[in-house]
Amino acid sequence: MAALQFLGGTVAVGAGLLAVLSITSVQPTEIALSYNWLLSTVSSEVIATPGLKFIGPFNRLIRYPKTIQTLEYDEAQRDLLDGRTRDGLPLILGLSFQYRLMADRLPDLYFTYENEIGDYEKIYKLVGMHMITELATKFTAYQFFNEKQKIAEVMRTSLNEYFSKNLFASVESLQITEDDLPEAFTTTILTAATSKQNITRMSKTLEAKKVEFQTARQIAEAQANVTIQRAIGDQHRIMQNGKADAAIIEAYVEAELTAYGKIHKDLGLSGEELVNYIWYDTLGGGGVSADSTSDKDFEMLVGVNPSAYISK
């Protein structure tokens, strides 16, 4: 009886222990496959949701990262990529890319590449190295110098296409962190870039000077127009003044002719006598231009020396 009780207790303890060993947990950052170590088999069902899981006795989980992972080719890892550009120049390339495992293709990844857990990472690194080195030959050194982002996107697209189809992962992003070209080429490119900047600056200066000179010409033309208009105004003023003066002189002469004509007719003066009269009349302030308001008393004598006169 005691033996049966002992056996029952042993079975209960063993069953409890098996139940405890059959329960495990999955983290939010993990996906997993169930591996039966007794039968050496792997379940094709992917465990992708986090929490406590009952996986049964004699089983354990093969865990894989659910989050984005990074592969780097850099000097720190001593695996910078040594290649050539399309134009044959040597190129030392450092980069990194981020990938994510496809949860629904996890069994394919395990059965295809996992002789040992984690072997897929070595495959990823070798395939990435081969593809990137080959893709680098499609671009010139000048493109590596000026279009790094564009090249990185082409590489990412090519890697993503191959990884998705053959390696059961997606490539999310790729960054070129180093691209060492021959010093002579880099110096030439920098010199050319400097020259181009100088040309651009001089072109801008030329355009600015064109605008400046055009503005100065427009101002000069405007000033010339002002000068011309002022000259035309002065011309009209002088002409009008001249015409007015001529009209006054003409009227004055006409009045003098009329007045002295009347003297000639009324007094019967002519010849030297008329000339002497005009002389005395001029000396006395007579004639058309005489001041009628003057109270000066003045007399002229005929036959007397014109330079002599008598006043009362």
C-alpha positions as CSV (number, residue, x, y, z in Angstrom):
1,M,0.0,0.0,0.0
2,A,2.8,2.4,0.9
3,A,4.6,1.5,-2.3
4,L,1.5,2.4,-4.4
5,Q,1.2,5.7,-2.5
6,F,4.9,6.4,-3.2
7,L,4.4,5.5,-6.9
8,G,1.3,7.7,-7.2
9,G,3.1,10.6,-5.6
10,T,6.1,10.2,-7.9
11,V,3.8,10.2,-10.9
12,A,2.0,13.3,-9.7
13,V,5.3,15.1,-9.1
14,G,6.6,14.1,-12.5
15,A,3.4,15.2,-14.2
16,G,3.6,18.5,-12.4
17,L,7.2,19.0,-13.4
18,L,6.4,18.2,-17.0
19,A,3.5,20.7,-16.9
20,V,5.8,23.4,-15.6
21,L,8.5,22.6,-18.2
22,S,5.8,22.7,-20.9
23,I,5.1,26.4,-20.2
24,T,7.3,29.3,-21.4
25,S,7.0,32.9,-22.4
26,V,7.6,34.9,-25.6
27,Q,8.8,38.5,-25.4
28,P,7.2,41.3,-27.6
29,T,10.4,41.6,-29.5
30,E,10.6,37.8,-30.4
31,I,9.1,35.3,-32.8
32,A,9.8,31.6,-32.3
33,L,9.5,28.0,-33.5
34,S,8.9,25.1,-31.2
35,Y,11.6,22.4,-31.3
36,N,11.1,18.9,-29.9
37,W,14.4,17.7,-28.6
38,L,13.2,14.2,-28.1
39,L,12.1,13.6,-31.7
40,S,14.5,16.3,-33.1
41,T,11.6,17.9,-35.0
42,V,10.6,21.6,-35.5
43,S,7.0,22.7,-35.7
44,S,6.1,24.7,-38.8
45,E,3.8,26.9,-36.7
46,V,5.2,30.4,-36.0
47,I,4.7,31.8,-32.5
48,A,4.5,35.5,-33.0
49,T,2.3,36.8,-30.2
50,P,3.9,37.6,-26.9
51,G,2.9,36.1,-23.5
52,L,2.9,32.7,-21.8
53,K,2.7,29.7,-24.1
54,F,2.1,26.0,-23.5
55,I,4.5,24.2,-25.8
56,G,4.2,20.7,-24.4
57,P,6.8,18.4,-22.8
58,F,10.2,17.8,-24.4
59,N,9.9,21.1,-26.4
60,R,11.8,24.3,-26.3
61,L,11.6,27.5,-28.4
62,I,14.0,28.6,-31.1
63,R,13.8,32.4,-30.8
64,Y,14.4,35.0,-33.5
65,P,14.3,38.8,-33.4
66,K,11.0,40.4,-34.3
67,T,12.5,43.9,-34.5
68,I,14.7,45.5,-37.2
69,Q,18.3,44.3,-37.2
70,T,21.4,46.0,-38.6
71,L,24.3,44.6,-40.6
72,E,27.4,46.8,-40.8
73,Y,30.4,46.8,-43.1
74,D,32.9,49.3,-41.5
75,E,36.4,49.7,-40.2
76,A,35.4,48.8,-36.7
77,Q,34.2,45.4,-37.9
78,R,37.3,45.1,-40.2
79,D,35.1,44.3,-43.2
80,L,35.1,47.4,-45.3
81,L,34.1,46.5,-48.9
82,D,36.9,46.7,-51.5
83,G,35.6,47.2,-55.0
84,R,35.7,49.3,-58.1
85,T,33.5,51.9,-59.8
86,R,32.1,51.6,-63.3
87,D,35.0,53.7,-64.6
88,G,37.6,51.4,-63.0
89,L,38.7,53.5,-60.0
90,P,39.4,51.6,-56.7
91,L,36.7,52.1,-54.1
92,I,36.7,51.4,-50.3
93,L,33.0,51.2,-49.3
94,G,31.5,51.2,-45.8
95,L,27.8,50.9,-45.2
96,S,25.1,49.5,-43.1
97,F,21.6,48.2,-43.8
98,Q,18.6,47.3,-41.7
99,Y,16.5,44.2,-42.3
100,R,13.5,42.5,-40.7
101,L,12.8,38.7,-40.7
102,M,9.5,37.7,-42.3
103,A,7.5,36.0,-39.6
104,D,5.4,33.9,-42.0
105,R,8.6,32.6,-43.7
106,L,10.4,31.7,-40.5
107,P,10.1,27.9,-41.0
108,D,11.6,28.3,-44.5
109,L,14.5,30.3,-43.0
110,Y,15.2,27.6,-40.4
111,F,15.0,24.6,-42.7
112,T,17.1,26.4,-45.5
113,Y,19.9,28.0,-43.6
114,E,20.0,27.0,-40.0
115,N,22.5,24.2,-39.5
116,E,23.3,26.0,-36.3
117,I,21.1,28.6,-34.7
118,G,22.2,32.0,-36.0
119,D,23.8,30.8,-39.2
120,Y,21.4,32.9,-41.3
121,E,23.2,36.0,-40.1
122,K,26.5,34.8,-41.7
123,I,24.6,34.1,-44.9
124,Y,23.0,37.6,-44.9
125,K,26.4,39.2,-44.4
126,L,28.1,37.3,-47.2
127,V,25.3,37.8,-49.6
128,G,25.1,41.5,-48.8
129,M,28.9,41.9,-49.3
130,H,28.7,40.1,-52.7
131,M,25.7,42.1,-54.0
132,I,26.9,45.5,-52.8
133,T,30.3,45.0,-54.3
134,E,28.8,44.0,-57.6
135,L,26.2,46.9,-57.5
136,A,29.1,49.4,-56.9
137,T,30.4,48.6,-60.4
138,K,27.3,50.1,-61.9
139,F,28.1,53.6,-60.8
140,T,30.9,56.0,-61.7
141,A,33.2,57.6,-59.2
142,Y,31.6,61.0,-59.9
143,Q,28.2,59.5,-59.0
144,F,29.6,58.2,-55.7
145,F,30.9,61.7,-55.0
146,N,27.6,63.5,-55.8
147,E,24.7,61.0,-55.7
148,K,25.3,58.9,-52.6
149,Q,21.7,58.9,-51.5
150,K,20.5,57.8,-54.9
151,I,23.0,55.0,-55.0
152,A,22.0,53.9,-51.5
153,E,18.4,53.6,-52.5
154,V,19.2,51.6,-55.7
155,M,21.3,49.2,-53.5
156,R,18.5,48.9,-50.9
157,T,15.9,48.1,-53.6
158,S,18.1,45.4,-55.1
159,L,18.9,43.9,-51.7
160,N,15.3,43.9,-50.6
161,E,14.2,42.2,-53.8
162,Y,16.7,39.4,-53.4
163,F,16.3,39.0,-49.6
164,S,12.5,38.9,-49.8
165,K,12.6,36.2,-52.5
166,N,15.5,34.0,-51.3
167,L,16.5,34.9,-47.7
168,F,13.0,35.5,-46.1
169,A,13.7,39.0,-44.9
170,S,12.9,42.5,-46.0
171,V,15.6,45.3,-46.3
172,E,14.1,48.4,-44.7
173,S,16.9,50.9,-45.3
174,L,20.6,51.3,-46.3
175,Q,23.2,54.0,-45.5
176,I,26.5,54.6,-47.2
177,T,28.8,55.6,-44.4
178,E,32.2,55.7,-46.2
179,D,33.3,55.9,-49.8
180,D,37.0,56.4,-50.2
181,L,38.1,57.2,-53.7
182,P,41.7,57.9,-54.9
183,E,43.0,61.2,-53.6
184,A,43.8,62.5,-57.0
185,F,40.3,62.1,-58.1
186,T,38.8,63.7,-55.0
187,T,41.2,66.6,-55.3
188,T,40.2,67.1,-59.0
189,I,36.5,66.9,-58.1
190,L,36.9,69.5,-55.3
191,T,38.9,71.8,-57.7
192,A,36.2,71.5,-60.3
193,A,33.5,72.2,-57.8
194,T,35.3,75.3,-56.6
195,S,35.7,76.4,-60.2
196,K,32.0,75.8,-60.8
197,Q,31.1,77.9,-57.8
198,N,33.4,80.7,-59.0
199,I,31.8,80.5,-62.5
200,T,28.3,80.7,-60.9
201,R,29.3,83.6,-58.7
202,M,30.8,85.5,-61.6
203,S,27.7,84.8,-63.7
204,K,25.6,86.2,-60.9
205,T,27.9,89.3,-60.7
206,L,27.6,89.7,-64.5
207,E,23.8,89.6,-64.3
208,A,23.8,92.1,-61.5
209,K,26.1,94.4,-63.5
210,K,23.9,94.1,-66.5
211,V,20.9,95.2,-64.4
212,E,23.0,98.1,-62.9
213,F,24.2,99.3,-66.3
214,Q,20.7,99.0,-67.7
215,T,19.3,101.1,-64.8
216,A,22.1,103.7,-65.3
217,R,21.3,103.9,-69.0
218,Q,17.6,104.4,-68.3
219,I,18.4,107.1,-65.8
220,A,20.8,108.8,-68.3
221,E,18.1,108.6,-71.0
222,A,15.6,110.1,-68.6
223,Q,18.0,112.9,-67.7
224,A,18.8,113.5,-71.4
225,N,15.0,113.8,-72.1
226,V,14.8,116.3,-69.2
227,T,17.7,118.3,-70.7
228,I,16.2,118.2,-74.2
229,Q,12.8,119.3,-72.9
230,R,14.5,122.1,-70.9
231,A,16.4,123.2,-74.0
232,I,13.2,123.1,-76.1
233,G,11.5,125.2,-73.4
234,D,14.4,127.7,-73.4
235,Q,14.3,127.8,-77.2
236,H,10.6,128.6,-77.2
237,R,11.1,131.2,-74.5
238,I,13.9,132.9,-76.4
239,M,12.0,132.7,-79.6
240,Q,8.9,134.3,-78.0
241,N,11.0,137.0,-76.3
242,G,12.7,137.7,-79.6
243,K,9.4,137.8,-81.5
244,A,8.0,140.1,-78.8
245,D,11.1,142.4,-79.0
246,A,10.9,142.4,-82.8
247,A,7.2,143.3,-82.6
248,I,7.9,146.1,-80.2
249,I,10.7,147.4,-82.4
250,E,8.6,147.1,-85.5
251,A,5.8,148.9,-83.8
252,Y,8.2,151.6,-82.6
253,V,9.8,152.1,-86.0
254,E,6.4,152.1,-87.6
255,A,5.2,154.8,-85.2
256,E,8.4,156.8,-85.7
257,L,7.9,156.6,-89.5
258,T,4.3,157.7,-89.2
259,A,5.2,160.6,-86.8
260,Y,8.1,161.9,-88.9
261,G,6.1,161.4,-92.1
262,K,3.5,163.7,-90.6
263,I,6.1,166.2,-89.7
264,H,7.5,166.0,-93.2
265,K,4.0,166.6,-94.7
266,D,2.7,169.2,-92.3
267,L,5.9,171.3,-91.8
268,G,7.3,170.7,-95.3
269,L,10.6,169.6,-93.9
270,S,12.8,167.4,-96.0
271,G,16.4,166.5,-96.5
272,E,18.9,168.0,-94.1
273,E,16.2,170.0,-92.3
274,L,14.2,166.9,-91.5
275,V,17.3,165.2,-90.3
276,N,18.2,168.1,-88.0
277,Y,14.6,168.1,-86.7
278,I,14.9,164.4,-85.9
279,W,18.2,165.1,-84.2
280,Y,16.8,167.9,-82.0
281,D,13.7,165.9,-81.3
282,T,15.9,162.9,-80.1
283,L,18.0,165.2,-78.0
284,G,14.9,166.7,-76.4
285,G,13.5,163.3,-75.5
286,G,10.8,163.6,-78.1
287,G,9.5,161.1,-80.5
288,V,7.2,158.1,-79.8
289,S,9.2,156.9,-76.8
290,A,9.1,160.3,-75.0
291,D,7.9,160.4,-71.5
292,S,4.6,162.4,-71.6
293,T,4.6,162.9,-67.8
294,S,7.9,164.9,-67.8
295,D,7.4,168.7,-67.0
296,K,10.7,169.6,-68.5
297,D,10.4,172.8,-70.8
298,F,12.5,172.4,-73.9
299,E,12.8,174.5,-77.1
300,M,14.7,173.9,-80.4
301,L,15.9,176.6,-82.7
302,V,16.3,176.1,-86.5
303,G,19.6,177.2,-87.9
304,V,21.4,176.8,-84.6
305,N,24.2,174.4,-84.1
306,P,22.5,171.1,-83.1
307,S,25.0,170.7,-80.2
308,A,23.7,173.9,-78.6
309,Y,20.3,174.5,-77.0
310,I,18.6,177.2,-74.8
311,S,16.2,176.3,-72.1
312,K,14.0,178.7,-70.1
